[in-house]
Amino acid sequence: MKIVLHLGGHRTGSTMVEQTISRSLEARPDMGLAVWTPRQLRDIDGFLDAESLWDEEGKAVDDAAVQAIDRIKAQLLALLEQERAAGTQILVITEENLIGSMRRNFHFGRFYPGTERRQAAFARLMPFQPDVLALGMRNYGAAWTSARDYAHQRGFKRVLKEDHRKALPDLRRGWVEVVKAAQAAWPDTKMITWCQEDLRDHAREIVAGLLGIAEADIVVPKRPVNAVKDHERQDPLFTQAELDKMQARYEADVLRLQHPKFALHWVPSVTV
């Protein structure tokens, strides 16, 4: 059974990718495809608290943590055995909070702070090795703004401290660090990546490449998924000059990630 671990990230069209996979499964239930949605994983008590179970050296913090680790692993293994018994050939596990949360990003004013420790914790917790890691990326200014506006749309408040907001356009931390953390947590695992800016025109190609199946078997939702409604958009988070600086850094990071040393598989050809 092929296991695809979809890491997100937030506001990069991850829900659209998830729903495209689900729609494709509904249209072709004979493909041997199955999806574990974020809700299924979050229903496992303590799953999202993985990083609190280990100390800095990767050792369980106490006996209670050891028991929690064993319990969660057993639940994941039981679910995995159910998929094997059902004849699942491709299992997609999707949870964008594996790399961190936007709430934490806004609190610290940094791009996925602590993602290295967090992803390492989930790698220890999961009793299997994924065959593919999947990660969508997006322009930094747009990602921060969309996260703020979407949270507001859902009734949550996401606020950046002014000193954090002013510092963000010059901070070097970004997708490169997220990718490095993923590759350190799951070494020698194929990693498929794409730019959110490509999803509108290439969703079918991206999801087909992610699953390793024919584009003809992919069904893309006709309407935008989890998009921010126009009337929910707030005042600009960054000035145009700041947005331009963040766009330039995004383009530089995407170019950097195309270096062979990262061994990323871009779907489709990269555009930013």
C-alpha positions as CSV (number, residue, x, y, z in Angstrom):
1,M,0.0,0.0,0.0
2,K,1.3,3.4,-1.0
3,I,1.1,6.0,1.7
4,V,1.0,9.7,0.8
5,L,1.5,12.2,3.7
6,H,0.0,15.6,2.8
7,L,1.6,18.2,5.0
8,G,-0.3,21.3,3.8
9,G,0.6,24.1,4.2
10,H,-2.1,26.5,5.4
11,R,-3.8,28.7,2.9
12,T,-2.0,27.0,0.0
13,G,-5.1,25.2,-1.4
14,S,-4.6,22.1,0.8
15,T,-8.4,21.7,1.4
16,M,-9.0,21.9,-2.4
17,V,-6.4,19.2,-2.9
18,E,-8.1,17.1,-0.2
19,Q,-11.5,17.6,-1.7
20,T,-10.3,16.9,-5.2
21,I,-8.9,13.5,-3.9
22,S,-12.3,12.8,-2.2
23,R,-14.3,13.7,-5.3
24,S,-12.1,11.5,-7.4
25,L,-12.6,8.7,-5.0
26,E,-16.4,9.2,-5.2
27,A,-16.3,9.1,-9.0
28,R,-14.0,6.0,-9.1
29,P,-14.5,4.0,-5.9
30,D,-12.7,1.1,-7.6
31,M,-9.3,2.9,-7.7
32,G,-8.3,1.5,-4.3
33,L,-7.9,5.0,-3.0
34,A,-8.6,6.1,0.6
35,V,-8.2,9.4,2.5
36,W,-7.7,10.1,6.1
37,T,-9.0,13.7,6.6
38,P,-7.8,16.0,9.3
39,R,-10.9,15.3,11.3
40,Q,-10.2,11.6,11.5
41,L,-6.7,12.3,12.9
42,R,-7.8,14.9,15.3
43,D,-10.4,12.5,16.7
44,I,-7.4,10.4,18.0
45,D,-7.0,11.8,21.5
46,G,-3.6,13.5,21.9
47,F,-2.5,13.1,18.3
48,L,-1.9,16.8,17.7
49,D,0.0,17.1,21.0
50,A,2.8,14.8,19.6
51,E,5.6,17.3,20.2
52,S,4.8,17.5,23.9
53,L,5.4,13.8,24.3
54,W,9.2,14.0,23.7
55,D,11.9,16.1,25.2
56,E,14.6,17.9,23.2
57,E,16.6,14.7,22.9
58,G,13.7,12.7,21.5
59,K,13.0,10.8,24.7
60,A,9.5,10.3,26.1
61,V,9.0,13.0,28.8
62,D,7.5,10.6,31.4
63,D,5.5,7.4,31.9
64,A,2.3,9.0,30.9
65,A,3.8,10.1,27.6
66,V,5.0,6.5,27.0
67,Q,1.5,5.3,27.5
68,A,0.0,7.9,25.2
69,I,2.6,7.1,22.5
70,D,1.8,3.4,22.7
71,R,-2.0,4.1,22.6
72,I,-1.8,6.5,19.6
73,K,0.5,4.2,17.7
74,A,-1.8,1.2,18.3
75,Q,-4.8,3.2,17.1
76,L,-3.0,4.3,13.9
77,L,-1.9,0.7,13.3
78,A,-5.4,-0.6,13.7
79,L,-6.7,2.0,11.2
80,L,-3.9,1.0,8.8
81,E,-4.8,-2.7,9.1
82,Q,-8.4,-1.8,8.2
83,E,-7.2,-0.1,5.0
84,R,-5.2,-3.1,4.1
85,A,-8.1,-5.4,4.7
86,A,-10.3,-3.2,2.6
87,G,-7.9,-3.5,-0.3
88,T,-6.7,0.1,-0.2
89,Q,-3.8,0.6,-2.6
90,I,-3.2,4.4,-2.1
91,L,-3.8,6.0,1.3
92,V,-3.6,9.7,1.5
93,I,-3.2,11.1,5.1
94,T,-3.8,14.9,5.1
95,E,-3.2,17.2,8.1
96,E,-1.8,20.6,7.6
97,N,-1.1,21.1,11.3
98,L,1.7,18.5,11.1
99,I,4.1,21.3,10.2
100,G,2.6,23.8,12.8
101,S,-0.4,26.0,13.1
102,M,-1.2,29.5,11.8
103,R,-2.3,30.4,15.4
104,R,1.2,29.8,16.5
105,N,2.6,31.6,13.5
106,F,0.6,34.7,14.5
107,H,1.5,34.4,18.2
108,F,5.2,34.4,17.5
109,G,5.2,36.4,14.3
110,R,7.3,33.8,12.6
111,F,6.9,31.3,9.8
112,Y,6.2,27.9,11.4
113,P,8.4,28.3,14.4
114,G,9.5,24.9,15.9
115,T,8.4,23.0,12.8
116,E,11.7,21.0,13.0
117,R,10.8,19.6,16.4
118,R,7.1,19.2,15.6
119,Q,7.7,17.2,12.4
120,A,10.3,15.0,14.1
121,A,7.7,14.2,16.8
122,F,5.1,13.1,14.3
123,A,7.6,11.0,12.5
124,R,8.3,9.2,15.8
125,L,4.6,8.8,16.5
126,M,3.5,7.4,13.2
127,P,4.1,3.6,13.1
128,F,4.8,3.6,9.3
129,Q,7.1,5.3,6.8
130,P,5.2,7.3,4.1
131,D,6.2,6.7,0.5
132,V,5.5,10.3,-0.5
133,L,5.5,13.7,1.3
134,A,3.4,16.4,-0.2
135,L,3.6,20.1,0.4
136,G,2.0,23.1,-1.3
137,M,3.6,26.5,-1.1
138,R,2.4,30.1,-1.5
139,N,3.7,33.6,-1.6
140,Y,4.4,34.8,1.9
141,G,2.4,38.0,1.9
142,A,-0.6,36.2,0.5
143,A,-0.4,33.3,2.9
144,W,-0.3,35.5,6.0
145,T,-3.1,37.8,4.7
146,S,-5.3,34.9,3.6
147,A,-4.8,33.2,7.0
148,R,-5.8,36.4,8.8
149,D,-8.9,36.9,6.7
150,Y,-10.0,33.3,6.7
151,A,-9.7,33.2,10.5
152,H,-11.9,36.3,10.7
153,Q,-14.4,34.7,8.4
154,R,-14.7,31.8,10.8
155,G,-15.1,34.0,13.8
156,F,-11.5,33.8,15.1
157,K,-9.1,36.7,15.6
158,R,-5.6,36.5,14.2
159,V,-3.5,39.6,15.0
160,L,0.2,40.3,14.4
161,K,2.0,42.5,16.9
162,E,3.2,45.5,15.0
163,D,6.9,44.8,15.6
164,H,6.3,41.3,14.3
165,R,4.4,42.6,11.2
166,K,7.2,45.1,10.4
167,A,9.9,42.4,10.7
168,L,8.2,39.7,8.6
169,P,9.2,41.1,5.1
170,D,12.9,40.9,6.1
171,L,12.8,37.5,7.9
172,R,14.6,34.8,6.0
173,R,12.6,31.9,7.6
174,G,10.2,30.3,5.1
175,W,9.4,27.3,3.0
176,V,13.0,26.2,2.8
177,E,13.0,25.6,6.6
178,V,9.7,23.7,6.4
179,V,11.1,21.5,3.6
180,K,14.4,20.8,5.4
181,A,12.4,19.8,8.5
182,A,10.2,17.4,6.6
183,Q,13.2,15.8,4.9
184,A,15.0,15.5,8.2
185,A,12.0,13.9,9.8
186,W,11.3,11.5,7.0
187,P,14.7,11.0,5.2
188,D,14.9,9.3,1.9
189,T,11.2,9.8,1.3
190,K,10.1,11.2,-2.1
191,M,8.7,14.8,-1.7
192,I,6.2,16.3,-4.2
193,T,5.7,20.0,-4.1
194,W,3.8,22.7,-6.0
195,C,2.9,26.3,-5.9
196,Q,-0.6,27.4,-4.8
197,E,-0.4,29.9,-7.7
198,D,-0.5,26.9,-10.1
199,L,-3.6,25.2,-8.6
200,R,-6.2,27.2,-10.5
201,D,-5.0,26.0,-13.9
202,H,-3.2,22.8,-12.9
203,A,-5.1,21.2,-10.1
204,R,-5.8,18.0,-12.0
205,E,-2.2,17.6,-13.0
206,I,-1.0,18.3,-9.5
207,V,-3.3,15.8,-7.8
208,A,-2.6,13.2,-10.5
209,G,1.1,13.6,-9.9
210,L,0.6,13.4,-6.2
211,L,-1.3,10.1,-6.4
212,G,0.5,8.6,-9.3
213,I,-2.7,8.0,-11.3
214,A,-4.1,9.2,-14.6
215,E,-5.3,12.8,-14.9
216,A,-8.5,11.4,-16.5
217,D,-9.4,9.9,-13.1
218,I,-9.2,13.2,-11.2
219,V,-12.3,15.2,-10.5
220,V,-11.7,18.8,-9.5
221,P,-14.4,20.8,-7.5
222,K,-16.1,23.4,-9.7
223,R,-16.1,26.0,-7.0
224,P,-13.3,27.4,-4.9
225,V,-12.8,25.6,-1.6
226,N,-12.4,27.5,1.7
227,A,-11.8,30.7,-0.2
228,V,-12.1,34.0,1.6
229,K,-15.3,35.8,0.7
230,D,-14.8,39.3,-0.7
231,H,-16.8,40.9,2.1
232,E,-14.7,39.2,4.8
233,R,-11.4,40.7,3.5
234,Q,-9.8,43.0,6.1
235,D,-7.6,46.0,5.7
236,P,-4.3,45.3,4.0
237,L,-1.8,43.5,6.3
238,F,1.3,44.8,4.4
239,T,2.2,47.7,2.3
240,Q,2.7,47.2,-1.4
241,A,6.5,47.7,-0.9
242,E,6.4,45.0,1.8
243,L,4.4,42.7,-0.4
244,D,6.9,43.2,-3.2
245,K,9.8,42.3,-0.9
246,M,8.0,39.1,0.3
247,Q,7.2,38.1,-3.3
248,A,10.8,38.5,-4.3
249,R,11.9,36.3,-1.3
250,Y,9.3,33.7,-2.2
251,E,10.6,33.5,-5.7
252,A,14.1,33.3,-4.5
253,D,13.2,30.5,-2.1
254,V,11.3,28.5,-4.8
255,L,14.4,28.9,-7.0
256,R,16.6,27.7,-4.2
257,L,14.4,24.7,-3.6
258,Q,14.8,23.7,-7.2
259,H,18.4,22.9,-6.5
260,P,19.1,19.1,-7.0
261,K,20.3,18.8,-3.4
262,F,16.6,19.1,-2.2
263,A,15.5,16.4,-4.7
264,L,12.0,17.9,-4.8
265,H,9.5,16.7,-7.5
266,W,7.6,19.8,-8.7
267,V,4.1,19.4,-10.1
268,P,3.7,20.9,-12.6
269,S,6.8,22.8,-13.8
270,V,7.4,25.7,-11.4
271,T,5.8,29.1,-11.8
272,V,5.6,31.8,-9.2
